[in-house]
């Protein structure tokens, strides 16, 4: 063990080896643990459904928060509309807008309009988002669900709507990461 600082101020300690015991209390806002999931699978979505492979779980200490970070690649037909919801294990939406009325949709993240002659059909688009959640339980699951709400084509995950055998058809990987944050 080596100390950093003077003998009078030994509050900063550096260890060359060892394990932090369970009795250690971390200051507020420190990351305690991280869980992550990724998917390379292509998925076609029309009705509200789980995005395959983008679900992860952890057990946290009561009162702590969970930082959610995701990166989703999607494609769709021209002039398609849709959304992604961030949900808990029981499909309750963790966060969403609250202004929609009538047939409008409150959602966590809208998938932007894929207008234009080829932009929707042949391209993959990216959405990245973060949210700090205060769950009411210690055993948590976070998952992403998506739905296409309007348009002739499909909402697709990790690939463009067009799936022909051409070099301009490029796929990708989506991910979901959750981190326990000390309260």
OpenMM code with the backbone's topology and positions (N, CA, C; nanometers):
from openmm import Vec3, app, unit

residues = "UNK UNK UNK UNK UNK UNK UNK UNK UNK UNK UNK UNK UNK UNK UNK UNK UNK UNK UNK UNK UNK UNK UNK UNK UNK UNK UNK UNK UNK UNK UNK UNK UNK UNK UNK UNK UNK UNK UNK UNK UNK UNK UNK UNK UNK UNK UNK UNK UNK UNK UNK UNK UNK UNK UNK UNK UNK UNK UNK UNK UNK UNK UNK UNK UNK UNK UNK UNK UNK UNK UNK UNK UNK UNK UNK UNK UNK UNK UNK UNK UNK UNK UNK UNK UNK UNK UNK UNK UNK UNK UNK UNK UNK UNK UNK UNK UNK UNK UNK UNK UNK UNK UNK UNK UNK UNK UNK UNK UNK UNK UNK UNK UNK UNK UNK UNK UNK UNK UNK UNK UNK UNK UNK UNK UNK UNK UNK UNK UNK UNK UNK UNK UNK UNK UNK UNK UNK UNK UNK UNK UNK UNK UNK UNK UNK UNK UNK UNK UNK UNK UNK UNK UNK UNK UNK UNK UNK UNK UNK UNK UNK UNK UNK UNK UNK UNK UNK UNK UNK UNK UNK UNK UNK UNK UNK UNK UNK UNK UNK UNK UNK UNK UNK".split()
positions = [
    Vec3(0.0853, -0.1164, 0.0000),
    Vec3(0.0000, 0.0000, 0.0000),
    Vec3(0.0898, 0.1225, 0.0000),
    Vec3(0.0514, 0.2220, -0.0799),
    Vec3(0.1240, 0.3481, -0.0800),
    Vec3(0.0252, 0.4622, -0.0620),
    Vec3(0.0698, 0.5666, 0.0032),
    Vec3(-0.0153, 0.6818, 0.0305),
    Vec3(0.0218, 0.7955, -0.0628),
    Vec3(-0.0791, 0.8711, -0.1039),
    Vec3(-0.0562, 0.9902, -0.1838),
    Vec3(-0.0859, 1.1093, -0.0939),
    Vec3(0.0012, 1.2073, -0.0905),
    Vec3(-0.0209, 1.3247, -0.0075),
    Vec3(0.0682, 1.3199, 0.1153),
    Vec3(0.0477, 1.4160, 0.2043),
    Vec3(0.1303, 1.4231, 0.3245),
    Vec3(0.0787, 1.3282, 0.4312),
    Vec3(0.1576, 1.3076, 0.5342),
    Vec3(0.1162, 1.2224, 0.6457),
    Vec3(-0.0024, 1.2821, 0.7193),
    Vec3(-0.0151, 1.4136, 0.7186),
    Vec3(-0.1273, 1.4801, 0.7859),
    Vec3(-0.2586, 1.4573, 0.7100),
    Vec3(-0.2513, 1.4450, 0.5797),
    Vec3(-0.3708, 1.4280, 0.4982),
    Vec3(-0.3622, 1.2942, 0.4262),
    Vec3(-0.4057, 1.1895, 0.4914),
    Vec3(-0.3987, 1.0568, 0.4300),
    Vec3(-0.5339, 1.0146, 0.3726),
    Vec3(-0.6170, 1.1114, 0.3323),
    Vec3(-0.7484, 1.0779, 0.2776),
    Vec3(-0.7380, 1.0201, 0.1370),
    Vec3(-0.6294, 1.0458, 0.0661),
    Vec3(-0.6088, 0.9871, -0.0653),
    Vec3(-0.5157, 0.8678, -0.0514),
    Vec3(-0.5665, 0.7499, -0.0843),
    Vec3(-0.4883, 0.6281, -0.0689),
    Vec3(-0.4848, 0.5557, -0.2019),
    Vec3(-0.3709, 0.5022, -0.2374),
    Vec3(-0.3556, 0.4252, -0.3594),
    Vec3(-0.3133, 0.2836, -0.3222),
    Vec3(-0.3832, 0.1838, -0.3769),
    Vec3(-0.3498, 0.0446, -0.3507),
    Vec3(-0.2922, -0.0171, -0.4767),
    Vec3(-0.1852, -0.0921, -0.4605),
    Vec3(-0.1244, -0.1595, -0.5741),
    Vec3(-0.1969, -0.2893, -0.6082),
    Vec3(-0.2621, -0.3486, -0.5119),
    Vec3(-0.3364, -0.4721, -0.5339),
    Vec3(-0.4387, -0.4876, -0.4233),
    Vec3(-0.5327, -0.5822, -0.4431),
    Vec3(-0.6320, -0.6074, -0.3405),
    Vec3(-0.7732, -0.5931, -0.3933),
    Vec3(-0.8688, -0.6169, -0.3073),
    Vec3(-1.0099, -0.6102, -0.3416),
    Vec3(-1.0793, -0.5157, -0.2446),
    Vec3(-1.1694, -0.4351, -0.2974),
    Vec3(-1.2477, -0.3465, -0.2118),
    Vec3(-1.3540, -0.4311, -0.1441),
    Vec3(-1.3631, -0.4226, -0.0140),
    Vec3(-1.4579, -0.5026, 0.0620),
    Vec3(-1.6001, -0.4533, 0.0490),
    Vec3(-1.6949, -0.5349, 0.0953),
    Vec3(-1.8363, -0.5012, 0.0840),
    Vec3(-1.8761, -0.3869, 0.1758),
    Vec3(-1.7939, -0.3524, 0.2717),
    Vec3(-1.8261, -0.2451, 0.3643),
    Vec3(-1.7927, -0.1066, 0.3127),
    Vec3(-1.7374, -0.0969, 0.1916),
    Vec3(-1.6980, 0.0320, 0.1358),
    Vec3(-1.8223, 0.1055, 0.0856),
    Vec3(-1.8328, 0.2326, 0.1175),
    Vec3(-1.9421, 0.3158, 0.0677),
    Vec3(-1.8852, 0.4131, -0.0338),
    Vec3(-1.9385, 0.4082, -0.1550),
    Vec3(-1.8926, 0.4985, -0.2591),
    Vec3(-1.9661, 0.6318, -0.2484),
    Vec3(-1.9011, 0.7409, -0.2831),
    Vec3(-1.9683, 0.8705, -0.2815),
    Vec3(-2.0820, 0.8747, -0.3850),
    Vec3(-2.1707, 0.9686, -0.3697),
    Vec3(-2.2819, 0.9860, -0.4626),
    Vec3(-2.2315, 1.0014, -0.6058),
    Vec3(-2.3077, 0.9505, -0.6985),
    Vec3(-2.2880, 0.9642, -0.8428),
    Vec3(-2.1807, 0.8718, -0.9004),
    Vec3(-2.1249, 0.7821, -0.8228),
    Vec3(-2.0289, 0.6852, -0.8753),
    Vec3(-2.1036, 0.5695, -0.9420),
    Vec3(-2.0426, 0.5144, -1.0461),
    Vec3(-2.0986, 0.3967, -1.1134),
    Vec3(-2.0615, 0.2742, -1.0303),
    Vec3(-2.1604, 0.1955, -0.9931),
    Vec3(-2.1395, 0.0776, -0.9089),
    Vec3(-2.1245, -0.0487, -0.9939),
    Vec3(-2.2092, -0.0637, -1.0947),
    Vec3(-2.2016, -0.1806, -1.1828),
    Vec3(-2.2601, -0.1454, -1.3195),
    Vec3(-2.2210, -0.2243, -1.4200),
    Vec3(-2.2647, -0.2010, -1.5581),
    Vec3(-2.3074, -0.3343, -1.6186),
    Vec3(-2.4194, -0.3326, -1.6906),
    Vec3(-2.4639, -0.4475, -1.7692),
    Vec3(-2.4963, -0.3968, -1.9088),
    Vec3(-2.4738, -0.4817, -2.0088),
    Vec3(-2.4942, -0.4380, -2.1461),
    Vec3(-2.5416, -0.5532, -2.2328),
    Vec3(-2.6155, -0.5189, -2.3371),
    Vec3(-2.6559, -0.6185, -2.4369),
    Vec3(-2.6405, -0.5562, -2.5753),
    Vec3(-2.6101, -0.6390, -2.6720),
    Vec3(-2.5945, -0.5956, -2.8101),
    Vec3(-2.6677, -0.6938, -2.8998),
    Vec3(-2.7082, -0.6446, -3.0160),
    Vec3(-2.7664, -0.7335, -3.1155),
    Vec3(-2.7223, -0.6924, -3.2549),
    Vec3(-2.6872, -0.7922, -3.3329),
    Vec3(-2.6582, -0.7725, -3.4750),
    Vec3(-2.7732, -0.8248, -3.5600),
    Vec3(-2.8722, -0.8844, -3.4961),
    Vec3(-2.9836, -0.9465, -3.5672),
    Vec3(-3.0675, -0.8416, -3.6397),
    Vec3(-3.1061, -0.8744, -3.7606),
    Vec3(-3.2001, -0.7906, -3.8345),
    Vec3(-3.3409, -0.8295, -3.7905),
    Vec3(-3.4253, -0.7297, -3.7696),
    Vec3(-3.5611, -0.7552, -3.7228),
    Vec3(-3.6562, -0.6610, -3.7943),
    Vec3(-3.7703, -0.7136, -3.8374),
    Vec3(-3.8746, -0.6337, -3.9001),
    Vec3(-3.9859, -0.6122, -3.7989),
    Vec3(-4.0258, -0.4865, -3.7826),
    Vec3(-4.1248, -0.4518, -3.6811),
    Vec3(-4.2426, -0.3802, -3.7464),
    Vec3(-4.3627, -0.4272, -3.7160),
    Vec3(-4.4840, -0.3594, -3.7618),
    Vec3(-4.5704, -0.3190, -3.6419),
    Vec3(-4.5935, -0.4114, -3.5488),
    Vec3(-4.6711, -0.3810, -3.4285),
    Vec3(-4.5759, -0.3666, -3.3102),
    Vec3(-4.6252, -0.3143, -3.1988),
    Vec3(-4.5414, -0.2934, -3.0813),
    Vec3(-4.4836, -0.4259, -3.0336),
    Vec3(-4.3509, -0.4348, -3.0337),
    Vec3(-4.2830, -0.5582, -2.9965),
    Vec3(-4.1461, -0.5285, -2.9372),
    Vec3(-4.0917, -0.6236, -2.8611),
    Vec3(-3.9565, -0.6103, -2.8079),
    Vec3(-3.8554, -0.6100, -2.9216),
    Vec3(-3.7520, -0.5285, -2.9093),
    Vec3(-3.6403, -0.5363, -3.0026),
    Vec3(-3.5537, -0.6522, -2.9543),
    Vec3(-3.5434, -0.7546, -3.0353),
    Vec3(-3.4724, -0.8767, -2.9986),
    Vec3(-3.3293, -0.8463, -2.9564),
    Vec3(-3.2920, -0.8965, -2.8386),
    Vec3(-3.1549, -0.8835, -2.7905),
    Vec3(-3.1244, -0.7557, -2.7142),
    Vec3(-3.2186, -0.6609, -2.7086),
    Vec3(-3.1925, -0.5360, -2.6371),
    Vec3(-3.2735, -0.5320, -2.5078),
    Vec3(-3.2331, -0.6189, -2.4161),
    Vec3(-3.2907, -0.6276, -2.2824),
    Vec3(-3.1780, -0.6666, -2.1887),
    Vec3(-3.1707, -0.6022, -2.0736),
    Vec3(-3.0679, -0.6358, -1.9764),
    Vec3(-3.1205, -0.6128, -1.8355),
    Vec3(-3.0661, -0.6881, -1.7402),
    Vec3(-3.1151, -0.6854, -1.6021),
    Vec3(-3.0005, -0.6711, -1.5033),
    Vec3(-3.0341, -0.6231, -1.3833),
    Vec3(-2.9396, -0.6183, -1.2725),
    Vec3(-3.0175, -0.5995, -1.1430),
    Vec3(-2.9513, -0.6314, -1.0335),
    Vec3(-3.0060, -0.6040, -0.9014),
    Vec3(-2.9265, -0.4879, -0.8432),
    Vec3(-2.9982, -0.3837, -0.8001),
    Vec3(-2.9330, -0.2643, -0.7487),
    Vec3(-2.9644, -0.2466, -0.6008),
    Vec3(-2.8921, -0.1582, -0.5370),
    Vec3(-2.9185, -0.1218, -0.3985),
    Vec3(-3.0362, -0.0250, -0.3943),
    Vec3(-3.1255, -0.0448, -0.2996),
    Vec3(-3.2437, 0.0400, -0.2850),
    Vec3(-3.2031, 0.1870, -0.2757),
    Vec3(-3.2707, 0.2716, -0.3515),
    Vec3(-3.2436, 0.4151, -0.3511),
    Vec3(-3.1479, 0.4608, -0.4595),
    Vec3(-3.0701, 0.3685, -0.5172),
    Vec3(-2.9787, 0.4064, -0.6247),
    Vec3(-3.0551, 0.4305, -0.7534),
    Vec3(-2.9912, 0.4973, -0.8465),
    Vec3(-3.0498, 0.5264, -0.9768),
    Vec3(-2.9872, 0.4364, -1.0824),
    Vec3(-3.0467, 0.4373, -1.2019),
    Vec3(-2.9956, 0.3598, -1.3145),
    Vec3(-2.9816, 0.4520, -1.4346),
    Vec3(-2.8583, 0.4615, -1.4877),
    Vec3(-2.8332, 0.5395, -1.6082),
    Vec3(-2.8502, 0.4467, -1.7276),
    Vec3(-2.9396, 0.4836, -1.8181),
    Vec3(-2.9704, 0.4030, -1.9363),
    Vec3(-2.9099, 0.4720, -2.0580),
    Vec3(-2.8367, 0.3966, -2.1384),
    Vec3(-2.7779, 0.4490, -2.2608),
    Vec3(-2.7988, 0.3473, -2.3721),
    Vec3(-2.8458, 0.3943, -2.4865),
    Vec3(-2.8708, 0.3019, -2.5973),
    Vec3(-2.8307, 0.3647, -2.7295),
    Vec3(-2.7981, 0.2774, -2.8217),
    Vec3(-2.7653, 0.3155, -2.9587),
    Vec3(-2.8393, 0.2179, -3.0489),
    Vec3(-2.9341, 0.2686, -3.1282),
    Vec3(-3.0181, 0.1815, -3.2103),
    Vec3(-3.0053, 0.2219, -3.3563),
    Vec3(-2.9826, 0.1228, -3.4413),
    Vec3(-2.9798, 0.1429, -3.5862),
    Vec3(-3.1129, 0.0935, -3.6421),
    Vec3(-3.1735, 0.1733, -3.7306),
    Vec3(-3.3029, 0.1342, -3.7868),
    Vec3(-3.3143, 0.1808, -3.9312),
    Vec3(-3.4012, 0.1163, -4.0031),
    Vec3(-3.4334, 0.1539, -4.1398),
    Vec3(-3.5839, 0.1474, -4.1567),
    Vec3(-3.6318, 0.1863, -4.2742),
    Vec3(-3.7750, 0.1820, -4.3001),
    Vec3(-3.8042, 0.2279, -4.4400),
    Vec3(-3.9298, 0.2163, -4.4775),
    Vec3(-3.9719, 0.2631, -4.6089),
    Vec3(-3.9811, 0.4147, -4.6104),
    Vec3(-3.9936, 0.4714, -4.7298),
    Vec3(-4.0055, 0.6158, -4.7433),
    Vec3(-4.1305, 0.6646, -4.6710),
    Vec3(-4.1161, 0.7743, -4.5987),
    Vec3(-4.2250, 0.8384, -4.5267),
    Vec3(-4.2856, 0.7485, -4.4180),
    Vec3(-4.2019, 0.6665, -4.3556),
    Vec3(-4.2471, 0.5842, -4.2425),
    Vec3(-4.2357, 0.6613, -4.1124),
    Vec3(-4.3217, 0.6290, -4.0196),
    Vec3(-4.3180, 0.6877, -3.8863),
    Vec3(-4.3195, 0.5742, -3.7844),
    Vec3(-4.2563, 0.5956, -3.6708),
    Vec3(-4.2558, 0.4945, -3.5663),
    Vec3(-4.1902, 0.5494, -3.4416),
    Vec3(-4.1652, 0.4610, -3.3464),
    Vec3(-4.1056, 0.5043, -3.2207),
    Vec3(-4.0404, 0.3866, -3.1497),
    Vec3(-3.9583, 0.4213, -3.0507),
    Vec3(-3.8958, 0.3241, -2.9612),
    Vec3(-3.9323, 0.3645, -2.8194),
    Vec3(-3.9745, 0.2678, -2.7394),
    Vec3(-4.0020, 0.2928, -2.5980),
    Vec3(-3.8982, 0.2232, -2.5120),
    Vec3(-3.8574, 0.2911, -2.4043),
    Vec3(-3.7700, 0.2324, -2.3037),
    Vec3(-3.8627, 0.1808, -2.1941),
    Vec3(-3.8603, 0.0483, -2.1711),
    Vec3(-3.9567, -0.0156, -2.0808),
    Vec3(-3.8869, -0.0941, -1.9707),
    Vec3(-3.9631, -0.1222, -1.8657),
    Vec3(-3.9142, -0.2133, -1.7622),
    Vec3(-3.9569, -0.3554, -1.8006),
    Vec3(-3.9289, -0.4512, -1.7147),
    Vec3(-3.9567, -0.5910, -1.7459),
    Vec3(-4.1034, -0.6242, -1.7645),
    Vec3(-4.1936, -0.5401, -1.7129),
    Vec3(-4.3372, -0.5651, -1.7280),
    Vec3(-4.3968, -0.4845, -1.8433),
    Vec3(-4.3120, -0.4288, -1.9287),
    Vec3(-4.3510, -0.3486, -2.0452),
    Vec3(-4.4063, -0.2113, -2.0099),
    Vec3(-4.3932, -0.1697, -1.8847),
    Vec3(-4.4306, -0.0323, -1.8496),
    Vec3(-4.3232, 0.0620, -1.9030),
    Vec3(-4.3668, 0.1691, -1.9669),
    Vec3(-4.2722, 0.2641, -2.0245),
    Vec3(-4.2048, 0.3424, -1.9119),
    Vec3(-4.0716, 0.3451, -1.9135),
    Vec3(-3.9936, 0.4127, -1.8101),
    Vec3(-4.0020, 0.5639, -1.8264),
    Vec3(-3.9918, 0.6117, -1.9486),
    Vec3(-4.0094, 0.7546, -1.9735),
    Vec3(-4.0641, 0.7747, -2.1129),
    Vec3(-4.1449, 0.8800, -2.1279),
    Vec3(-4.2043, 0.9126, -2.2572),
    Vec3(-4.2577, 1.0552, -2.2528),
    Vec3(-4.2926, 1.1065, -2.3707),
    Vec3(-4.3565, 1.2382, -2.3752),
    Vec3(-4.4949, 1.2262, -2.3112),
    Vec3(-4.5570, 1.3400, -2.2807),
    Vec3(-4.6890, 1.3331, -2.2173),
    Vec3(-4.7889, 1.4325, -2.2755),
    Vec3(-4.7651, 1.4791, -2.3945),
    Vec3(-4.8508, 1.5815, -2.4525),
    Vec3(-4.9496, 1.5280, -2.5566),
    Vec3(-4.9317, 1.4043, -2.6036),
    Vec3(-5.0137, 1.3524, -2.7133),
    Vec3(-5.1602, 1.3366, -2.6717),
    Vec3(-5.2497, 1.3631, -2.7651),
    Vec3(-5.3929, 1.3441, -2.7428),
    Vec3(-5.4524, 1.2721, -2.8629),
    Vec3(-5.5697, 1.2142, -2.8446),
    Vec3(-5.6384, 1.1479, -2.9551),
    Vec3(-5.5572, 1.0323, -3.0104),
    Vec3(-5.5341, 1.0310, -3.1401),
    Vec3(-5.4589, 0.9235, -3.2059),
    Vec3(-5.3082, 0.9436, -3.2006),
    Vec3(-5.2629, 1.0581, -3.1488),
    Vec3(-5.1196, 1.0828, -3.1376),
    Vec3(-5.0576, 0.9842, -3.0385),
    Vec3(-4.9247, 0.9688, -3.0440),
    Vec3(-4.8558, 0.8682, -2.9626),
    Vec3(-4.7536, 0.9347, -2.8699),
    Vec3(-4.7628, 0.9069, -2.7401),
    Vec3(-4.6557, 0.9420, -2.6469),
    Vec3(-4.5507, 0.8322, -2.6563),
    Vec3(-4.4251, 0.8692, -2.6704),
    Vec3(-4.3190, 0.7702, -2.6869),
    Vec3(-4.1915, 0.8172, -2.6195),
    Vec3(-4.0990, 0.7240, -2.5977),
    Vec3(-3.9670, 0.7594, -2.5456),
    Vec3(-3.8853, 0.8293, -2.6522),
    Vec3(-3.8745, 0.7679, -2.7692),
    Vec3(-3.7926, 0.8216, -2.8770),
    Vec3(-3.8639, 0.7990, -3.0099),
    Vec3(-3.9001, 0.9048, -3.0824),
    Vec3(-3.9579, 0.8840, -3.2151),
    Vec3(-3.8489, 0.8454, -3.3140),
    Vec3(-3.8833, 0.7621, -3.4104),
    Vec3(-3.7897, 0.7366, -3.5203),
    Vec3(-3.8181, 0.8446, -3.6239),
    Vec3(-3.7195, 0.9272, -3.6552),
    Vec3(-3.7431, 1.0391, -3.7468),
    Vec3(-3.7998, 0.9939, -3.8810),
    Vec3(-3.8721, 1.0853, -3.9427),
    Vec3(-3.9341, 1.0590, -4.0722),
    Vec3(-3.8268, 1.0197, -4.1728),
    Vec3(-3.8537, 0.9124, -4.2427),
    Vec3(-3.7585, 0.8643, -4.3434),
    Vec3(-3.8078, 0.9048, -4.4809),
    Vec3(-3.8194, 1.0350, -4.5030),
    Vec3(-3.8705, 1.0850, -4.6297),
    Vec3(-3.7641, 1.0890, -4.7368),
    Vec3(-3.8043, 1.1259, -4.8558),
    Vec3(-3.7105, 1.1342, -4.9671),
    Vec3(-3.7169, 1.0093, -5.0512),
    Vec3(-3.6657, 1.0173, -5.1708),
    Vec3(-3.6820, 0.9077, -5.2660),
    Vec3(-3.6125, 0.7789, -5.2229),
    Vec3(-3.4903, 0.7863, -5.1696),
    Vec3(-3.4179, 0.6641, -5.1356),
    Vec3(-3.3712, 0.6588, -4.9906),
    Vec3(-3.3768, 0.7700, -4.9201),
    Vec3(-3.3191, 0.7737, -4.7866),
    Vec3(-3.3824, 0.6719, -4.6925),
    Vec3(-3.5113, 0.6516, -4.7018),
    Vec3(-3.5768, 0.5578, -4.6122),
    Vec3(-3.5498, 0.4132, -4.6483),
    Vec3(-3.5553, 0.3814, -4.7731),
    Vec3(-3.5484, 0.2421, -4.8165),
    Vec3(-3.4088, 0.1830, -4.8109),
    Vec3(-3.3071, 0.2601, -4.8465),
    Vec3(-3.1733, 0.2043, -4.8638),
    Vec3(-3.0722, 0.2404, -4.7552),
    Vec3(-3.1103, 0.3200, -4.6580),
    Vec3(-3.0164, 0.3647, -4.5556),
    Vec3(-3.0516, 0.3140, -4.4163),
    Vec3(-2.9490, 0.3040, -4.3319),
    Vec3(-2.9678, 0.2750, -4.1906),
    Vec3(-2.9486, 0.4071, -4.1156),
    Vec3(-3.0379, 0.4355, -4.0230),
    Vec3(-3.0323, 0.5582, -3.9440),
    Vec3(-2.9975, 0.5235, -3.7998),
    Vec3(-2.9474, 0.6225, -3.7256),
    Vec3(-2.9017, 0.5989, -3.5893),
    Vec3(-2.9767, 0.6876, -3.4903),
    Vec3(-3.0148, 0.6276, -3.3776),
    Vec3(-3.0683, 0.7032, -3.2645),
    Vec3(-2.9848, 0.6650, -3.1432),
    Vec3(-2.9325, 0.7646, -3.0732),
    Vec3(-2.8638, 0.7427, -2.9473),
    Vec3(-2.9376, 0.8200, -2.8394),
    Vec3(-2.9522, 0.7624, -2.7227),
    Vec3(-3.0227, 0.8331, -2.6168),
    Vec3(-2.9765, 0.7861, -2.4802),
    Vec3(-2.9996, 0.8729, -2.3797),
    Vec3(-2.9631, 0.8453, -2.2412),
    Vec3(-3.0770, 0.8927, -2.1509),
    Vec3(-3.0892, 0.8282, -2.0353),
    Vec3(-3.1909, 0.8673, -1.9375),
    Vec3(-3.1472, 0.8194, -1.8000),
    Vec3(-3.1657, 0.9025, -1.6974),
    Vec3(-3.1353, 0.8649, -1.5598),
    Vec3(-3.2667, 0.8302, -1.4912),
    Vec3(-3.2813, 0.7038, -1.4536),
    Vec3(-3.4063, 0.6479, -1.4017),
    Vec3(-3.3930, 0.6214, -1.2521),
    Vec3(-3.5005, 0.6490, -1.1776),
    Vec3(-3.5082, 0.6144, -1.0361),
    Vec3(-3.6121, 0.5038, -1.0209),
    Vec3(-3.5696, 0.3769, -1.0269),
    Vec3(-3.6663, 0.2672, -1.0179),
    Vec3(-3.7226, 0.2527, -0.8765),
    Vec3(-3.8399, 0.1942, -0.8677),
    Vec3(-3.9051, 0.1730, -0.7383),
    Vec3(-3.8803, 0.0325, -0.6847),
    Vec3(-3.7897, -0.0412, -0.7467),
    Vec3(-3.7579, -0.1770, -0.7056),
    Vec3(-3.6083, -0.1999, -0.7203),
    Vec3(-3.5563, -0.3070, -0.6620),
    Vec3(-3.4120, -0.3329, -0.6708),
    Vec3(-3.3759, -0.4346, -0.7790),
    Vec3(-3.4698, -0.5158, -0.8216),
    Vec3(-3.4462, -0.6127, -0.9287),
    Vec3(-3.5054, -0.5538, -1.0564),
    Vec3(-3.4194, -0.5060, -1.1450),
    Vec3(-3.4694, -0.4318, -1.2605),
    Vec3(-3.4337, -0.4987, -1.3928),
    Vec3(-3.5188, -0.4756, -1.4893),
    Vec3(-3.4941, -0.5116, -1.6286),
    Vec3(-3.5255, -0.3886, -1.7117),
    Vec3(-3.4403, -0.3577, -1.8059),
    Vec3(-3.4650, -0.2504, -1.9015),
    Vec3(-3.4616, -0.3127, -2.0395),
    Vec3(-3.5618, -0.2804, -2.1207),
    Vec3(-3.5651, -0.3327, -2.2576),
    Vec3(-3.6219, -0.2274, -2.3511),
    Vec3(-3.5945, -0.2443, -2.4788),
    Vec3(-3.6437, -0.1530, -2.5813),
    Vec3(-3.7525, -0.2217, -2.6609),
    Vec3(-3.8596, -0.1469, -2.6879),
    Vec3(-3.9715, -0.1951, -2.7692),
    Vec3(-3.9933, -0.0935, -2.8802),
    Vec3(-4.0370, -0.1389, -2.9957),
    Vec3(-4.0563, -0.0485, -3.1095),
    Vec3(-4.1862, -0.0801, -3.1814),
    Vec3(-4.2341, 0.0219, -3.2538),
    Vec3(-4.3544, 0.0046, -3.3353),
    Vec3(-4.3485, 0.0981, -3.4545),
    Vec3(-4.3951, 0.0487, -3.5689),
    Vec3(-4.4159, 0.1346, -3.6858),
    Vec3(-4.5606, 0.1811, -3.6777),
    Vec3(-4.5824, 0.3127, -3.6836),
    Vec3(-4.7180, 0.3647, -3.6684),
    Vec3(-4.7808, 0.4091, -3.8002),
    Vec3(-4.6982, 0.4343, -3.9024),
    Vec3(-4.7534, 0.4826, -4.0285),
    Vec3(-4.6529, 0.4585, -4.1399),
    Vec3(-4.7017, 0.4295, -4.2604),
    Vec3(-4.6168, 0.4168, -4.3779),
    Vec3(-4.6295, 0.2810, -4.4425),
    Vec3(-4.5885, 0.2735, -4.5682),
    Vec3(-4.6039, 0.1510, -4.6462),
    Vec3(-4.4948, 0.0481, -4.6185),
    Vec3(-4.3764, 0.0922, -4.5837),
    Vec3(-4.2666, -0.0013, -4.5598),
    Vec3(-4.2652, -0.0511, -4.4169),
    Vec3(-4.1602, -0.1209, -4.3832),
    Vec3(-4.1431, -0.1733, -4.2481),
    Vec3(-4.0492, -0.0859, -4.1680),
    Vec3(-4.0546, -0.0983, -4.0370),
    Vec3(-3.9500, -0.0449, -3.9490),
    Vec3(-3.8570, -0.1627, -3.9253),
    Vec3(-3.7301, -0.1472, -3.9588),
    Vec3(-3.6353, -0.2571, -3.9454),
    Vec3(-3.5237, -0.2168, -3.8490),
    Vec3(-3.4724, -0.3149, -3.7780),
    Vec3(-3.3635, -0.2916, -3.6838),
    Vec3(-3.2348, -0.3485, -3.7435),
    Vec3(-3.1281, -0.2701, -3.7396),
    Vec3(-2.9928, -0.3080, -3.7824),
    Vec3(-2.9740, -0.3268, -3.9325),
    Vec3(-3.0718, -0.2891, -4.0117),
    Vec3(-3.0560, -0.2945, -4.1569),
    Vec3(-3.1567, -0.2012, -4.2225),
    Vec3(-3.1314, -0.1637, -4.3489),
    Vec3(-3.2303, -0.0822, -4.4199),
    Vec3(-3.3531, -0.1665, -4.4557),
    Vec3(-3.4599, -0.0999, -4.4982),
    Vec3(-3.5813, -0.1697, -4.5384),
    Vec3(-3.5543, -0.2598, -4.6595),
    Vec3(-3.4771, -0.2096, -4.7545),
    Vec3(-3.4401, -0.2889, -4.8719),
    Vec3(-3.3367, -0.3927, -4.8304),
    Vec3(-3.3579, -0.5152, -4.8670),
    Vec3(-3.2667, -0.6231, -4.8263),
    Vec3(-3.2120, -0.6981, -4.9473),
    Vec3(-3.1990, -0.6292, -5.0605),
    Vec3(-3.1461, -0.6937, -5.1804),
    Vec3(-2.9953, -0.7148, -5.1674),
    Vec3(-2.9405, -0.7982, -5.2520),
    Vec3(-2.7989, -0.8326, -5.2473),
    Vec3(-2.7177, -0.7284, -5.3246),
    Vec3(-2.6969, -0.6116, -5.2634),
    Vec3(-2.6199, -0.5033, -5.3234),
    Vec3(-2.5196, -0.4490, -5.2228),
    Vec3(-2.4098, -0.3936, -5.2726),
    Vec3(-2.3046, -0.3426, -5.1837),
    Vec3(-2.3485, -0.2200, -5.1044),
    Vec3(-2.4522, -0.1509, -5.1487),
    Vec3(-2.4982, -0.0341, -5.0740),
    Vec3(-2.5939, -0.0699, -4.9598),
    Vec3(-2.6253, -0.1969, -4.9430),
    Vec3(-2.7077, -0.2417, -4.8304),
    Vec3(-2.6124, -0.2765, -4.7165),
    Vec3(-2.6124, -0.1919, -4.6123),
    Vec3(-2.5179, -0.2055, -4.5013),
    Vec3(-2.5957, -0.2198, -4.3709),
    Vec3(-2.5565, -0.3170, -4.2908),
    Vec3(-2.6197, -0.3378, -4.1601),
    Vec3(-2.5299, -0.2906, -4.0481),
    Vec3(-2.5746, -0.3131, -3.9247),
    Vec3(-2.4965, -0.2689, -3.8104),
    Vec3(-2.5374, -0.3394, -3.6832),
    Vec3(-2.4935, -0.2857, -3.5707),
    Vec3(-2.5178, -0.3429, -3.4382),
    Vec3(-2.5806, -0.2382, -3.3483),
    Vec3(-2.6826, -0.2777, -3.2724),
    Vec3(-2.7463, -0.1901, -3.1742),
    Vec3(-2.7094, -0.2369, -3.0340),
    Vec3(-2.7122, -0.1439, -2.9372),
    Vec3(-2.6728, -0.1806, -2.8015),
    Vec3(-2.7566, -0.1083, -2.6971),
    Vec3(-2.7621, -0.1691, -2.5776),
    Vec3(-2.8304, -0.1129, -2.4616),
    Vec3(-2.7402, -0.1350, -2.3409),
    Vec3(-2.7103, -0.0284, -2.2676),
    Vec3(-2.6247, -0.0373, -2.1494),
    Vec3(-2.6971, 0.0276, -2.0326),
    Vec3(-2.6943, -0.0404, -1.9165),
    Vec3(-2.7489, 0.0192, -1.7945),
    Vec3(-2.6402, 0.0203, -1.6885),
    Vec3(-2.6391, 0.1283, -1.6073),
    Vec3(-2.5369, 0.1450, -1.5048),
    Vec3(-2.6040, 0.1851, -1.3736),
    Vec3(-2.5695, 0.1141, -1.2669),
    Vec3(-2.6194, 0.1539, -1.1343),
    Vec3(-2.5378, 0.2736, -1.0870),
    Vec3(-2.6073, 0.3779, -1.0435),
    Vec3(-2.5433, 0.5005, -0.9975),
    Vec3(-2.5724, 0.5169, -0.8488),
    Vec3(-2.4662, 0.5334, -0.7706),
    Vec3(-2.4807, 0.5526, -0.6256),
    Vec3(-2.5621, 0.6785, -0.5969),
    Vec3(-2.6635, 0.6659, -0.5116),
    Vec3(-2.7485, 0.7823, -0.4779),
    Vec3(-2.6731, 0.8784, -0.3865),
] * unit.nanometer
topology = app.Topology()
chain = topology.addChain("A")
for resn in residues:
    res = topology.addResidue(resn, chain)
    for name in ("N", "CA", "C"):
        topology.addAtom(name, app.Element.getBySymbol(name[0]), res)
